[in-house]
Structures are given as structure tokens and as C-alpha cells.
Amino acid sequence: MVLMKMKFSFQKRVKLAQSLWLLSWMATVAGSITFCLGCFLKIELRKRAEVMGNTDIYIVPHTLMIVGLGGLGINYFAGRICQDALDPSRFPQWKTFLKPYYGASMFIAFLMFIAMLMSFIMKGSLDSSLRIGLRNGIRFYKDTDTPGRCFQKQSMDRLQMDFQCCGNDDYSDWFEVQWISNRYLDLSTKDVKDRIKSNVDGRYLLDGVPFSCCNPSSPRPCIQYQLTNDSAHFSYEHQTEELNLYLRGCREALVSYYGGLMNTIGVVVLSVLLVQGSVLASLRYLQTSLEALEGQENAEAESEGYLLEKSVKETVMEWLEPVLKLLQLNQVASEEGEAAPA
């Protein structure tokens, strides 16, 4: 059963070839944009690599880069076919390459679809990764003299200032860790001794935050220490104070930023996928309408084009048959190899 059959006059075939040529170059440009988006997303993620708990999210930019490069190649190929489509002496040379081209195009389109889905659904993985990474960033903030962690303080300070955030969920996360190194504590003073003895882990905990949590929009000098002690500061009530510190947690800020970026990329990739689908459909119509003229003397006669010669199920099985045969041959060869020593 022929699927989606259409009739094409010579003028329609010419217009189809011209439109396909334009679409193929549009898709080529779209492929380069997709590759650039993948590079941009990877760079943005690497900027905050120190507060990422894992690298699972990198699969999104890597897939985008592969899809972009693949799109560049296959759509350049489609543009070359369009140039020769209406020349009876030049088009037949492309016939042997069309089936591999369709296979490669469908694979790239499938990867595009996967990349689009991942752009929308990887927020959960991003959130959990940032939760772990930010928790470690706060925990190792004081380790400025420890190899591998010496830049953790700088990274956290820049992050909090750039994204106007504080802590993991909020500024109170800093109350739960010792973020001041013992190198900068006078361990002989009573206050320091009392604070260290006041918890079972022997850590110097205080209700204070680093300077990078201070909100420059505050009309008063920033209050960093004794944040929960209202009597320690004039005209201050920590439960209602909104301008002194950044109130939003850094995980929320980063998820919002990267989530918005990935949503935009997902929409762009969806648009590229639609253009790629249009290229495939147009090329298939052009191919079948030209093949219908083979053996005819009048190259300008009307012809019929279609998307699929058989039903979708039959077409899929036809494409899978060589793969299944190859897998069967490999299985038989491996069984024979195992049986040979016996």
C-alpha cells in the first residue's frame, strides 16, 4: 500500500527541487546552530563544574554537538542531490547513496528527538547533582590550603555574587558547617573554645555567612554574624529582614538558569527537527517522482511521488531484515566458535 501519494507536474518537480535546495541549506545552518548551542551549554556547565555532584547532565551538550555535526553533513549531501535532481544524466548516480542517506538522516533525527527530550526532562538530574555539589562546596569552603579544594572558596563566592544567592537551599545552610578554617581562629580565646565544645563534632559553628551572601541593595551595612540574635544589632529582626542577605538558595538559582537555558535549546532543537523532517519528506517525494519517469521519453511528463511504497510496518521490517540477518550470522559464528574446541 503506497503511503501519501501525490501527482507532480514538471513545474511542481522544479519547484520541489528548488524548495528542497533552500530547505537543505536552512537545515545545514540549523545544524551549525545546534552544534554551537551544544558547545555553549557545555561551557556554561563547565563554569560551575565544581558545584556539580556528577557529570550526567553533560550527555545533553554532547548529544547536541553530535547531532549538529551530523546535520551539517547530511544536509550538505541533500543540497548536492537537489542540484542534480532535474538532470536525467546526473541524478541516477545518486540512487545508490539514497538508502544509506535515509538511514543516516533517520538516525540523526532520532538523536535530535532524544536531545530535545533530555533538554526538557533532565532538570531532575540537574537538581540532584547541584544539591550534592553545593553541599560539598559549602563543606569544603574553608579548605583553601588543601590540594584539589583550594579554589572552592573562590568558586562559591563568585557563584553567590553572580547569581545573587546564598547557601544550598538558603543562607541557613552555612550555620550547619564550619566554613572558617582553624588557621584563622584564635583557639586560645574562650568564645572559640566554647563554640568548638558546644557540638559533638568539635566544629566551630556560628550563625554567620561569608561576605558573598551580602546583598548590596541593603541600605544598612551588611550583617554577616549573629544573624539570629536580634539584640546584637540595632533595629534588626532576622525573621523579617529581606535586604540584608540574598534569600534565594543557589540550587534554586542555578536550576532556574540552566533550566531556562535547556528549555530554550529544546524549543530550538524541535524547530530543527521539523526542518529536518521537511527535508526528508521533500527529498523522498522528489526521488520517487523522478524514478517514475525512468524509461519514458518525455522527461517533462506528469509523475507520481510518495513517501512509502509499503505500509509503515512493512517498511520498518524491510529495513530491519538485513540487520537481523547480520545478527543471526554473528550468533551462528559465535556458537560454532564455542563448539569447535569440544
Steps between C-alpha positions, in 0.01 A plus 500: 500500500654827382499764773418869432511490121504831309513600132775730376513692176835611362451849647417352841812283490712805420344695788544199729870474410550873553316495833695194610828671415400798716379272782820297494712812546268623772545163671879530455497836677269350766753218549778750561275687747428172682873426523568851634221463757655173617840670535345796685310276742812293570703816571231631734487168686879483528503846659315348798663156486626535858143514634373209287465173684532292181547542126179328378364831373787522248322245282273783378771727351693200366190372319430847362854525364477159330159585355624838374801352321288218356241749377768703325618195308169350393343831398801601293456164328127575441588836342732327253224256404259789432745659258504182289136403552363638174790383281413153362868423443620595849223396738534119455853508649348594836251212515740258670574757773139585582418200718807551727416871503147432623636267766751758622238776490253296704772425755590870529130588529465240776796652687344844457180373657697347790697823548176700503344268760812510719501880485154497657524208744858517637405765756458232768852370441633857499324578828639194680848562358499861621366400840799271556753734338391810690495308827861396438589852390378642831665219694841552337480880489762533775754260340697768316829324576384151398608379153200455273282727713703820512271675249176387664467821705552719195250296296231520770553873555481577128196277461311671784583847369429422133166328564406712804440196717620357830551142616345189350133549590549830690754687710438281807697219330817684606398462866541121477865488390829645614584731212787684674829308504672434834799687356305823548359424845663595827453169678615651830198733538203397712238569232671274246553224757138515612369479145721202417396319820132576444460229234602135497700529177729768642424746223497877517138575410342844500191670366695689235558494127785595260515854363379380157152447647464873572242682293640832371144633474477514879488857633698402810849348530486124454445290809690171457527369854253434782227501240243336728580724799271803463637668814855504360404758235309826516158508330534146369267200485635205306158343426376807312829631357491457122778719361798418719584164334406320182202288600489267199703180516763439234350167395173671413687777316711256296209267419302803383788624282599166347136388477407811302804453278417134434133579432606754238739249345222239499271732304779579252578130450128430444498764227813346344334157516197631310726649232692171479173309461396735219830435321453122526140508378576738211801297387298179509223656288757633253675163476186293442351748250821491297530121518145475356633666180770241439459342157277781375609719207322811628694616806245779556200269534287485814607239757397369839704526819449346841661475842485123550447228243362267767336540839702636792526154661614332177753776433648473850529123469665536161762732648554277802531177302870548402584591860321192635675277248837644599426439868395141424823439305707637789312280745553189285871584461544544875320171572722320250807659658396379846428149372830466307733427800267225622 
